[in-house]
Amino acid sequence: MKRFSVVENGYDIDEVNRFIDIVIGRLEKLNAENAAYVAKIDKLNLKLQETKPNDDKLEKAILAVQETADRMKEVSREEARIIVEEAKNNANSIVHEALVRAEKIEHDSMVLEKNMKVYKERIKTLLETQLRIAEDLDKVEL
């Protein structure tokens, strides 16, 4: 706190005036700084308001991208499920077809074995018959 010199009829007027000039100077400086800060705040608020719609647009775009990604994931899962299901069906079909072919081959093999036995028996019988004829020829005199 400033103390003024006391003179006749009160304080020293020059000293008080100098002090008031100093206070006025400081107040003007503070007012100027305050006005600069207020202008800067206004400018930043304006800039914030200008970017806020962009933020809203950006947020909406992010949400749209997220929704699209979620839909794509779901579609991919469904396609994968369908592919796996088709693969299982194809595998079942292939296995069934292989079993049918194996049964047919086994049946054909059994038929061939049976036919082979029959042909062996016929040849054996034929050869035995020929051998008897040959033996009978030896008994016949010419």
Z-matrix of the N, CA and C atoms (Angstrom, degrees):
N
C 1 1.438
C 2 1.521 1 107.65
N 3 1.297 2 114.47 1 135.34
C 4 1.462 3 121.70 2 -176.93
C 5 1.517 4 109.90 3 -81.78
N 6 1.339 5 115.37 4 136.73
C 7 1.472 6 121.41 5 175.69
C 8 1.531 7 108.02 6 -112.56
N 9 1.282 8 115.04 7 131.88
C 10 1.466 9 120.73 8 -179.55
C 11 1.537 10 109.92 9 -99.53
N 12 1.318 11 112.17 10 151.39
C 13 1.483 12 117.54 11 176.41
C 14 1.521 13 108.71 12 -74.60
N 15 1.278 14 113.94 13 140.66
C 16 1.463 15 119.88 14 179.74
C 17 1.541 16 107.71 15 -93.59
N 18 1.307 17 114.85 16 130.65
C 19 1.472 18 122.28 17 176.80
C 20 1.518 19 108.21 18 -125.19
N 21 1.256 20 114.49 19 -176.87
C 22 1.458 21 119.28 20 179.12
C 23 1.513 22 109.07 21 -63.36
N 24 1.262 23 118.66 22 133.31
C 25 1.466 24 127.66 23 -178.77
C 26 1.539 25 112.29 24 68.17
N 27 1.327 26 120.20 25 25.29
C 28 1.461 27 121.40 26 173.71
C 29 1.521 28 113.18 27 125.56
N 30 1.324 29 115.08 28 -144.90
C 31 1.468 30 121.03 29 -176.34
C 32 1.512 31 110.57 30 -89.32
N 33 1.355 32 114.56 31 162.30
C 34 1.456 33 120.96 32 178.97
C 35 1.530 34 107.56 33 -71.14
N 36 1.318 35 116.66 34 117.60
C 37 1.463 36 123.10 35 -173.64
C 38 1.521 37 110.36 36 -65.55
N 39 1.300 38 119.98 37 -39.96
C 40 1.475 39 121.93 38 -179.83
C 41 1.533 40 110.36 39 -64.83
N 42 1.321 41 115.15 40 -42.26
C 43 1.479 42 119.41 41 179.14
C 44 1.516 43 109.93 42 -64.07
N 45 1.316 44 117.88 43 -43.19
C 46 1.468 45 121.69 44 179.56
C 47 1.515 46 109.37 45 -65.20
N 48 1.326 47 118.73 46 -41.52
C 49 1.470 48 121.88 47 -179.48
C 50 1.533 49 110.72 48 -64.50
N 51 1.351 50 115.78 49 -42.05
C 52 1.477 51 118.30 50 177.21
C 53 1.529 52 110.68 51 -60.86
N 54 1.325 53 114.98 52 -43.42
C 55 1.467 54 118.59 53 179.12
C 56 1.526 55 111.19 54 -63.11
N 57 1.295 56 117.57 55 -42.14
C 58 1.469 57 121.90 56 179.20
C 59 1.526 58 109.46 57 -63.97
N 60 1.353 59 116.29 58 -39.37
C 61 1.468 60 119.19 59 177.22
C 62 1.536 61 110.98 60 -61.84
N 63 1.349 62 115.12 61 -40.93
C 64 1.475 63 119.07 62 177.60
C 65 1.528 64 110.47 63 -63.37
N 66 1.316 65 117.34 64 -45.53
C 67 1.475 66 121.83 65 -179.98
C 68 1.521 67 110.08 66 -63.18
N 69 1.329 68 117.09 67 -41.62
C 70 1.471 69 120.90 68 179.32
C 71 1.526 70 109.44 69 -63.47
N 72 1.343 71 115.52 70 -43.47
C 73 1.469 72 119.35 71 179.11
C 74 1.533 73 111.77 72 -60.15
N 75 1.331 74 114.25 73 -44.89
C 76 1.485 75 118.40 74 179.04
C 77 1.524 76 111.22 75 -65.35
N 78 1.342 77 116.87 76 -40.77
C 79 1.470 78 120.29 77 179.04
C 80 1.522 79 110.99 78 -64.30
N 81 1.341 80 116.48 79 -41.19
C 82 1.454 81 119.31 80 178.80
C 83 1.529 82 110.47 81 -64.02
N 84 1.361 83 114.77 82 -41.53
C 85 1.469 84 118.93 83 177.89
C 86 1.535 85 110.47 84 -62.09
N 87 1.337 86 116.95 85 -45.73
C 88 1.469 87 121.27 86 179.01
C 89 1.527 88 111.07 87 -63.48
N 90 1.346 89 116.82 88 -40.50
C 91 1.470 90 119.99 89 178.27
C 92 1.524 91 110.80 90 -63.98
N 93 1.345 92 116.30 91 -40.33
C 94 1.469 93 120.16 92 178.96
C 95 1.534 94 110.22 93 -64.92
N 96 1.344 95 116.01 94 -45.21
C 97 1.480 96 119.68 95 177.50
C 98 1.520 97 110.50 96 -61.23
N 99 1.331 98 115.47 97 -43.26
C 100 1.468 99 120.21 98 179.59
C 101 1.518 100 110.36 99 -61.24
N 102 1.351 101 116.87 100 -44.16
C 103 1.462 102 120.72 101 179.45
C 104 1.530 103 109.86 102 -63.20
N 105 1.348 104 116.32 103 -39.12
C 106 1.467 105 119.65 104 178.49
C 107 1.531 106 110.23 105 -64.46
N 108 1.333 107 115.62 106 -43.41
C 109 1.476 108 118.99 107 178.72
C 110 1.522 109 111.81 108 -64.40
N 111 1.317 110 117.25 109 -41.13
C 112 1.472 111 121.32 110 178.02
C 113 1.528 112 109.66 111 -62.37
N 114 1.337 113 116.79 112 -42.37
C 115 1.467 114 120.21 113 179.02
C 116 1.529 115 109.99 114 -64.25
N 117 1.336 116 115.41 115 -41.75
C 118 1.471 117 119.19 116 179.30
C 119 1.527 118 110.76 117 -64.31
N 120 1.320 119 116.42 118 -42.02
C 121 1.473 120 121.09 119 177.92
C 122 1.522 121 110.38 120 -62.01
N 123 1.347 122 116.16 121 -44.18
C 124 1.465 123 120.36 122 178.33
C 125 1.529 124 110.58 123 -61.01
N 126 1.337 125 115.31 124 -43.49
C 127 1.461 126 120.09 125 179.86
C 128 1.535 127 110.86 126 -62.72
N 129 1.336 128 116.70 127 -43.62
C 130 1.473 129 120.73 128 178.73
C 131 1.526 130 111.26 129 -66.43
N 132 1.332 131 117.01 130 -39.45
C 133 1.469 132 120.23 131 176.82
C 134 1.521 133 111.24 132 -62.38
N 135 1.335 134 115.29 133 -41.76
C 136 1.459 135 119.80 134 178.21
C 137 1.527 136 110.13 135 -62.69
N 138 1.329 137 115.40 136 -45.12
C 139 1.469 138 119.93 137 178.55
C 140 1.525 139 110.67 138 -61.75
N 141 1.327 140 116.77 139 -40.19
C 142 1.460 141 121.44 140 177.76
C 143 1.519 142 110.83 141 -62.69
N 144 1.341 143 116.11 142 -42.61
C 145 1.465 144 119.87 143 178.85
C 146 1.530 145 110.76 144 -64.30
N 147 1.349 146 115.73 145 -36.38
C 148 1.470 147 119.41 146 179.52
C 149 1.525 148 111.17 147 -68.69
N 150 1.308 149 116.85 148 -36.60
C 151 1.478 150 119.47 149 -178.60
C 152 1.515 151 111.73 150 -83.21
N 153 1.310 152 117.57 151 -20.21
C 154 1.458 153 119.56 152 -178.58
C 155 1.527 154 112.30 153 -61.29
N 156 1.344 155 120.20 154 -45.04
C 157 1.463 156 118.61 155 175.53
C 158 1.525 157 111.77 156 -59.41
N 159 1.327 158 116.08 157 -37.12
C 160 1.470 159 118.57 158 176.83
C 161 1.520 160 110.61 159 -64.63
N 162 1.342 161 115.52 160 -37.46
C 163 1.458 162 119.21 161 176.97
C 164 1.523 163 110.06 162 -62.72
N 165 1.362 164 115.65 163 -41.68
C 166 1.461 165 119.56 164 177.87
C 167 1.528 166 110.20 165 -61.98
N 168 1.343 167 115.32 166 -43.86
C 169 1.465 168 119.55 167 178.57
C 170 1.517 169 110.30 168 -63.19
N 171 1.320 170 115.53 169 -42.68
C 172 1.464 171 120.02 170 179.47
C 173 1.522 172 110.63 171 -63.56
N 174 1.321 173 116.06 172 -42.59
C 175 1.461 174 120.17 173 178.64
C 176 1.526 175 110.79 174 -63.18
N 177 1.333 176 116.60 175 -42.45
C 178 1.465 177 120.49 176 177.65
C 179 1.522 178 110.70 177 -63.86
N 180 1.331 179 115.76 178 -40.65
C 181 1.472 180 119.68 179 178.55
C 182 1.519 181 110.66 180 -64.10
N 183 1.318 182 116.98 181 -41.82
C 184 1.470 183 120.62 182 178.42
C 185 1.517 184 109.95 183 -62.78
N 186 1.325 185 116.98 184 -43.08
C 187 1.468 186 120.15 185 178.45
C 188 1.528 187 111.14 186 -63.14
N 189 1.333 188 115.79 187 -41.09
C 190 1.467 189 119.32 188 179.26
C 191 1.522 190 110.37 189 -64.38
N 192 1.323 191 116.36 190 -42.20
C 193 1.472 192 119.77 191 178.50
C 194 1.521 193 110.20 192 -63.65
N 195 1.327 194 116.91 193 -41.96
C 196 1.468 195 120.69 194 179.29
C 197 1.527 196 110.63 195 -62.62
N 198 1.339 197 116.75 196 -44.11
C 199 1.471 198 120.04 197 178.68
C 200 1.523 199 110.69 198 -62.86
N 201 1.332 200 116.50 199 -42.01
C 202 1.468 201 120.46 200 178.48
C 203 1.520 202 110.14 201 -62.84
N 204 1.321 203 116.80 202 -43.51
C 205 1.469 204 120.59 203 178.88
C 206 1.527 205 110.32 204 -61.94
N 207 1.335 206 117.04 205 -42.35
C 208 1.469 207 120.29 206 178.76
C 209 1.524 208 110.75 207 -62.99
N 210 1.350 209 116.71 208 -42.16
C 211 1.470 210 119.78 209 178.39
C 212 1.516 211 110.70 210 -64.20
N 213 1.329 212 116.27 211 -41.79
C 214 1.468 213 119.93 212 179.86
C 215 1.532 214 110.58 213 -63.72
N 216 1.323 215 117.14 214 -39.60
C 217 1.462 216 120.48 215 177.18
C 218 1.525 217 109.92 216 -61.61
N 219 1.326 218 116.13 217 -44.69
C 220 1.469 219 120.24 218 -178.89
C 221 1.526 220 110.70 219 -64.06
N 222 1.334 221 116.21 220 -44.38
C 223 1.469 222 120.33 221 178.67
C 224 1.528 223 109.60 222 -62.29
N 225 1.323 224 116.49 223 -41.48
C 226 1.469 225 120.34 224 179.60
C 227 1.521 226 111.01 225 -63.83
N 228 1.328 227 116.24 226 -42.71
C 229 1.478 228 119.69 227 177.78
C 230 1.523 229 110.27 228 -60.89
N 231 1.348 230 116.63 229 -43.30
C 232 1.466 231 120.40 230 -179.34
C 233 1.526 232 110.17 231 -64.67
N 234 1.335 233 116.95 232 -43.71
C 235 1.463 234 119.90 233 178.68
C 236 1.522 235 110.52 234 -62.95
N 237 1.323 236 117.18 235 -40.91
C 238 1.464 237 120.52 236 178.61
C 239 1.527 238 110.18 237 -62.94
N 240 1.338 239 116.61 238 -41.66
C 241 1.466 240 120.32 239 179.01
C 242 1.536 241 110.38 240 -62.21
N 243 1.335 242 115.89 241 -43.03
C 244 1.469 243 120.46 242 179.52
C 245 1.525 244 110.25 243 -64.50
N 246 1.331 245 116.96 244 -42.94
C 247 1.466 246 120.34 245 -179.93
C 248 1.525 247 110.46 246 -62.92
N 249 1.326 248 117.08 247 -42.88
C 250 1.466 249 120.48 248 179.04
C 251 1.529 250 109.84 249 -64.34
N 252 1.325 251 116.41 250 -41.98
C 253 1.467 252 120.18 251 179.45
C 254 1.531 253 110.75 252 -62.70
N 255 1.339 254 116.09 253 -45.07
C 256 1.468 255 119.64 254 178.18
C 257 1.516 256 110.99 255 -63.18
N 258 1.322 257 116.69 256 -39.41
C 259 1.462 258 120.75 257 179.10
C 260 1.530 259 110.29 258 -63.39
N 261 1.330 260 116.66 259 -41.66
C 262 1.476 261 120.10 260 177.43
C 263 1.529 262 110.20 261 -62.78
N 264 1.343 263 115.88 262 -44.83
C 265 1.463 264 119.06 263 179.33
C 266 1.527 265 110.85 264 -62.28
N 267 1.336 266 116.49 265 -44.18
C 268 1.468 267 120.06 266 177.96
C 269 1.520 268 110.94 267 -62.58
N 270 1.317 269 116.60 268 -40.97
C 271 1.463 270 120.04 269 179.34
C 272 1.529 271 109.67 270 -64.00
N 273 1.325 272 116.97 271 -43.37
C 274 1.463 273 120.21 272 178.40
C 275 1.528 274 110.22 273 -61.83
N 276 1.320 275 116.35 274 -41.85
C 277 1.459 276 120.89 275 179.25
C 278 1.525 277 110.44 276 -63.53
N 279 1.334 278 116.63 277 -44.17
C 280 1.465 279 120.64 278 179.82
C 281 1.526 280 110.85 279 -63.76
N 282 1.323 281 116.58 280 -43.38
C 283 1.467 282 120.55 281 179.17
C 284 1.521 283 109.96 282 -63.69
N 285 1.326 284 117.12 283 -43.89
C 286 1.463 285 120.73 284 179.58
C 287 1.530 286 110.40 285 -61.35
N 288 1.331 287 115.93 286 -46.21
C 289 1.464 288 120.76 287 179.52
C 290 1.527 289 110.68 288 -61.36
N 291 1.331 290 116.59 289 -41.02
C 292 1.469 291 120.42 290 178.94
C 293 1.528 292 110.68 291 -64.57
N 294 1.320 293 116.99 292 -40.23
C 295 1.471 294 120.25 293 178.66
C 296 1.526 295 110.95 294 -64.80
N 297 1.328 296 116.39 295 -42.17
C 298 1.463 297 120.19 296 178.55
C 299 1.525 298 109.87 297 -62.14
N 300 1.346 299 117.17 298 -44.59
C 301 1.470 300 120.82 299 179.75
C 302 1.525 301 110.39 300 -64.58
N 303 1.342 302 116.67 301 -39.72
C 304 1.463 303 119.79 302 179.54
C 305 1.530 304 110.22 303 -63.66
N 306 1.322 305 116.83 304 -42.72
C 307 1.471 306 120.23 305 177.84
C 308 1.522 307 110.69 306 -62.48
N 309 1.338 308 117.14 307 -41.63
C 310 1.460 309 120.66 308 179.70
C 311 1.530 310 110.14 309 -64.90
N 312 1.336 311 116.48 310 -43.16
C 313 1.473 312 119.81 311 179.13
C 314 1.524 313 110.17 312 -63.32
N 315 1.321 314 116.86 313 -41.22
C 316 1.472 315 120.73 314 179.12
C 317 1.532 316 109.73 315 -64.00
N 318 1.323 317 116.77 316 -42.42
C 319 1.468 318 120.63 317 179.18
C 320 1.534 319 109.82 318 -63.57
N 321 1.360 320 115.63 319 -46.59
C 322 1.471 321 119.23 320 178.99
C 323 1.522 322 110.98 321 -60.46
N 324 1.322 323 116.10 322 -38.00
C 325 1.470 324 120.38 323 179.00
C 326 1.523 325 110.57 324 -64.13
N 327 1.317 326 116.62 325 -42.96
C 328 1.480 327 120.38 326 179.10
C 329 1.528 328 110.12 327 -64.27
N 330 1.332 329 117.17 328 -41.61
C 331 1.463 330 121.07 329 179.02
C 332 1.524 331 109.93 330 -62.71
N 333 1.350 332 116.30 331 -43.13
C 334 1.466 333 119.49 332 178.70
C 335 1.529 334 111.54 333 -63.44
N 336 1.322 335 116.83 334 -41.51
C 337 1.473 336 119.77 335 178.15
C 338 1.532 337 110.21 336 -61.88
N 339 1.319 338 115.89 337 -43.77
C 340 1.470 339 119.86 338 179.97
C 341 1.525 340 110.14 339 -63.23
N 342 1.350 341 115.91 340 -46.02
C 343 1.464 342 119.48 341 178.79
C 344 1.524 343 110.95 342 -61.57
N 345 1.342 344 115.75 343 -39.51
C 346 1.462 345 119.72 344 179.15
C 347 1.526 346 110.31 345 -61.81
N 348 1.319 347 118.26 346 -42.49
C 349 1.480 348 121.57 347 178.60
C 350 1.530 349 110.05 348 -62.47
N 351 1.338 350 115.67 349 -43.78
C 352 1.462 351 119.88 350 -179.53
C 353 1.527 352 109.76 351 -62.51
N 354 1.366 353 116.62 352 -45.13
C 355 1.471 354 119.52 353 -179.62
C 356 1.523 355 110.68 354 -64.94
N 357 1.331 356 117.88 355 -38.28
C 358 1.480 357 120.63 356 177.89
C 359 1.531 358 110.13 357 -62.22
N 360 1.315 359 115.03 358 -44.18
C 361 1.466 360 119.47 359 179.86
C 362 1.528 361 110.52 360 -63.05
N 363 1.322 362 117.16 361 -42.34
C 364 1.467 363 120.49 362 179.52
C 365 1.535 364 110.57 363 -64.08
N 366 1.353 365 115.49 364 -45.21
C 367 1.474 366 118.38 365 179.23
C 368 1.519 367 109.90 366 -62.99
N 369 1.337 368 116.55 367 -42.94
C 370 1.459 369 120.88 368 179.32
C 371 1.525 370 109.90 369 -59.68
N 372 1.326 371 113.88 370 -46.72
C 373 1.467 372 118.27 371 179.76
C 374 1.517 373 110.17 372 -63.34
N 375 1.309 374 117.59 373 -43.14
C 376 1.462 375 121.99 374 179.00
C 377 1.527 376 111.05 375 -61.24
N 378 1.335 377 115.17 376 -45.61
C 379 1.474 378 118.75 377 179.01
C 380 1.528 379 111.29 378 -64.41
N 381 1.295 380 117.61 379 -40.41
C 382 1.467 381 120.15 380 178.07
C 383 1.526 382 110.49 381 -63.18
N 384 1.342 383 114.35 382 -40.07
C 385 1.463 384 118.71 383 178.39
C 386 1.531 385 109.51 384 -64.03
N 387 1.310 386 117.42 385 -45.27
C 388 1.474 387 121.64 386 178.72
C 389 1.528 388 110.59 387 -61.54
N 390 1.337 389 115.87 388 -39.97
C 391 1.478 390 120.12 389 179.17
C 392 1.526 391 110.21 390 -64.44
N 393 1.311 392 118.97 391 -40.41
C 394 1.463 393 122.21 392 177.95
C 395 1.524 394 110.51 393 -64.87
N 396 1.320 395 114.64 394 -39.69
C 397 1.474 396 118.70 395 178.92
C 398 1.525 397 109.03 396 -64.15
N 399 1.353 398 115.05 397 -42.56
C 400 1.465 399 118.93 398 179.86
C 401 1.526 400 109.72 399 -64.31
N 402 1.305 401 118.37 400 -39.76
C 403 1.462 402 122.05 401 178.54
C 404 1.527 403 109.72 402 -67.03
N 405 1.301 404 115.75 403 -39.34
C 406 1.457 405 119.54 404 178.82
C 407 1.537 406 110.23 405 -66.35
N 408 1.299 407 118.16 406 -33.57
C 409 1.456 408 122.94 407 177.42
C 410 1.518 409 110.35 408 -65.54
N 411 1.322 410 115.35 409 -37.36
C 412 1.451 411 119.07 410 178.27
C 413 1.525 412 110.46 411 -65.23
N 414 1.272 413 118.56 412 -29.93
C 415 1.460 414 122.75 413 -179.10
C 416 1.517 415 111.13 414 -79.37
N 417 1.248 416 117.10 415 -25.04
C 418 1.458 417 120.32 416 -179.71
C 419 1.528 418 107.94 417 -81.16
N 420 1.317 419 115.55 418 133.98
C 421 1.448 420 119.40 419 179.82
C 422 1.489 421 109.26 420 -101.03
N 423 1.238 422 113.85 421 141.87
C 424 1.445 423 119.81 422 -179.64
C 425 1.481 424 111.98 423 -105.89
